[in-house]
Amino acid sequence: MRVNTPVLAFIVRSVFAMTLSLACASLAEAQSGLRDEDYLRYYPSAEKVRADIVASARDARPEEIEGRVEGRLRTLSNALKHTWKSGYRNRETGLPIMSIGGGPPAARKLNGEYEEHYAEIYRHAMGEYPDCSFFASLLHLAGFHHCELANYRLARDAYDGTRADGQVPAAEVAALYFPEVYRERFVDLSGADVEYNTRGQRLAGVGGARGASGASEAKSLEYMAIFALVLCVVFVLLGILATRKVMALKHEIRRYEFENRTSGGVVQFTSYEAMLEHERKKDRLGLKMMAASIPFTLAFFSLLWFFSYMVRP
């Protein structure tokens, strides 16, 4: 029996290549599985996070410090949850259930510590800081009034890296606690959403209609805020123009009464028609004064509309 040497060599090479590729794939999978566990030790404790925030707080108010701690803890917790996601789905909605059940005990314990601390901060803020009215929030943003609850929320959002556009606070956490080789992965995981789409997928729109609609909605809100501000400016200009016309008519009426007033203080008209014309002017003055107030009222509501997009709970 003759053996076809070239064919046999090809078969041997093919089997060897397949075996090598499978071994490399298994090794890569094992390394990728070990990677997150290897870097778990770099996750700080909740006390360490608070200590770092306080050390860099400078002249920050107490509610600002609390908001910063909560935002940073939420960022770390979100990264842990999406590193070891459970894989379970809600039977009714079909959405993944946020859980870290598949993670190692150290990861579950650390995430529980994060969740306990930021939930306590939230409860304390809701119970301790008085609620701000809408106008108080506007005055706070303008710098004329201090609202503790608004200040806490702004600080929390500024340090929360869980949103799709929260790369900056997430990158700050990564640079503060993790080696350089792991920072990009942490930033990606910390911005994952409830459907387990990573930050990169959310920004790229891979998350489907949910991610695309979110970006579209954010853009629409931005356009609506600009439109509301433009409307406010237009109404103010119209109100100023109408006010000038009111003042001109009022000056005309006063001038006529001054020039035709008798020594007894009574306005003397040259004819009945002149008296009717003067009364009509006074009626028009009242109507124009009412009309002039409308643009300013609309400008006020346009300004409220604008700030409704700027103020976030």
Order of alpha helices (4+ residues) and beta strands (2+ residues): alpha-alpha-alpha-alpha-alpha-alpha-alpha-alpha-alpha-alpha-alpha
